[in-house]
Every structure is written in structure tokens, then in C-alpha cells.
Amino acid sequence: MKIVHFIFHFTIQEALSCMFPAVIFLSLALSKHFVLPHRYDILLGVCLGTQWIMYRSGLETKDEIKVIAVFHLVGLLLELYKVHMGSWAYPEDAWTKVGGVPLYSGFMYASVASYICQAWHRLHLEMVRWPSPYWIVPLGVLIYLNFFTHHFIPDLRWPLVVLLACVFWRTGVLYSVDDQSYRMPLIAAFFLIGFFIWIAENIATFFGAWAYPDQVQIWRIVSPEKISSWFLLVIISILIVTQLKGGRKGKQKRVRNARAYGSATRCTSD
């Protein structure tokens, strides 16, 4: 019963944290079903409206909006490059297209940052043994650059995964469900988020958000290899959000977190 209770409350908080992605998927499904003209433009309006409502309602702060905007830009730049290189395409017409990329596409990346911000509030996340920015900032830059450079030099994703594991192997994330503390290795959190984004990617391509070359004629499941790409991309969003939230605590805060980490470990093993 304890496990059922945990799963029930954890699922509710995770679902509430996914409000922004849920709006995007619902909009994709409805616009695909009703065959709306210029639906990329409509989706941009929906995303902007959702962001405004979440801010005005207090679900997101001004600082969090800034983080989401940064990640929107990060995603949009990546989209422009990938579409130019033929990795995927947006085949439908739109007024708000730049370089073949509809502007709403950046919100699909921004929704990941929105999820992390929401989960931070709802699950009371705390990072334990967060690495120094001298390690994680260059690592985040290398991960981002590899999405561009692998088109003309060898793909370095697997060496980066190994480096990521070395940097974050001691890092954990504390979270609370119904006033009970738990902990998870941060590497496991990276993988789980990347896996669920891959599932979301399959849903998005099914509803025509974009199309990979092998999906132009008929929809096919996205290659599971994409999980590793999302695994790496997640670190960039978590890095930005964690730095906003103060990933590097003072000595007193780190001691308190370490004690809570040990407490959570005992709770998990009980």
C-alpha cells in the first residue's frame, strides 16, 4: 500500500508539472484532427497564450520565464541548423516560419524547461553534491556543440555520456512526495526524462509536429537511438534551471542537504 500511495501522489505531481507539454500535445492532436490551415501559426499563438496564463496565474515566476525563453532560443537555433542539414522538416505552410522552421518549435524545447521548473516547485527538488560550474558549464557547451558538429566530424555523444557520468556520479536529487523525502541518482533522472521525451517525440511526430526523412511518406516510430540525444540535451535544461535555483549552496546548506540525503536514503530502504 505504501508503494501504491507513493505512485499515486507522484503521478499526480508529475502530471501537473507537465501542463505546458500537455497543452502542446493537445493542440497538435486537435489541429491535426480538424485539419486547420496554417496550424503552425495557430500553435505559436497557443504556446504564447499558455505561457502568459502560467505567468499571470503565478505558476511560473519572471525568472523562470527568462529561463524558458533562453531554452526556447537554444532549441530554435538547433532547429534552424538541423532543418538546414536535412535531419527533419516542417512540411506545412506558415507565416511564422524562419529558414523553414516555424517559431512555435522552440516552445517544444521550452516545455522541457517549464516541466523542470514546475517539478522543482511541486516535488521540492534539492540537488546534493552539485558539481562546480567549472565542470558543468564547459560540459554543457560541448554537449550542445556536438549536436552541430557531428554532421562533419565523428559523433562524440558516447564519450560525452561517459564524461557526464564521471562529473555527476556523486550527484543526487532529493524530492518530496506527500511530505516524505526520497532520493534518486541524477544520472537516473537524466535517463528517465530523456526516455519520456522520446515517447513524447513519437506522439509529436505522429500528429505532424515535424517529420524525419523516414516519416515523410508514412509515420514510423522514432529510432530509440534518439533517447541518447535527449539524455544529453536534458542536462542543458537542468543546468540552466539549477543555476537559477542556486545549485551551488553555501557550506551550511550543503551540510543540511547531505543530512537530508542520508535521511532520504534510510526512508527509501525502509
C-alpha positions, 0 to 999 in steps of 0.5 A: 500500500505504501508503494501504491500511495507513493505512485499515486501522489507522484503521478499526480505531481508529475502530471501537473508539472507537465501542463505546458507539454500537455497543452502542446500535445493537445493542440497538435492532436486537435489541429491535426484532427480538424485539419486547420490551415496554417496550424503552425501559426495557430500553435505559436499563438497557443504556446504564447497564450499558455505561457502568459496564463502560467505567468499571470496565474503565478505558476511560473515566476519572471525568472523562470520565464527568462529561463524558458525563453533562453531554452526556447532560443537554444532549441530554435537555433538547433532547429534552424541548423538541423532543418538546414542539414536535412535531419527533419522538416516542417512540411506545412505552410506558415507565416511564422516560419524562419529558414523553414522552421516555424517559431512555435518549435522552440516552445517544444524545447521550452516545455522541457524547461517549464516541466523542470521548473514546475517539478522543482516547485511541486516535488521540492527538488534539492540537488546534493553534491552539485558539481562546480560550474567549472565542470558543468558549464564547459560540459554543457557547451560541448554537449550542445556543440556536438549536436552541430558538429557531428554532421562533419566530424565523428559523433562524440555523444558516447564519450560525452555520456561517459564524461557526464557520468564521471562529473555527476556520479556523486550527484543526487536529487532529493524530492518530496512526495506527500511530505516524505523525502526520497532520493534518486541518482541524477544520472537516473533522472537524466535517463528517465526524462530523456526516455519520456521525451522520446515517447513524447517525440513519437506522439509529436511526430505522429500528429505532424509536429515535424517529420524525419526523412523516414516519416515523410511518406508514412509515420514510423516510430522514432529510432530509440537511438534518439533517447541518447540525444535527449539524455544529453540535451536534458542536462542543458535544461537542468543546468540552466534551471539549477543555476537559477535555483542556486545549485551551488549552496553555501557550506551550511546548506550543503551540510543540511542537504547531505543530512537530508540525503542520508535521511532520504536514503534510510526512508527509501530502504525502509 
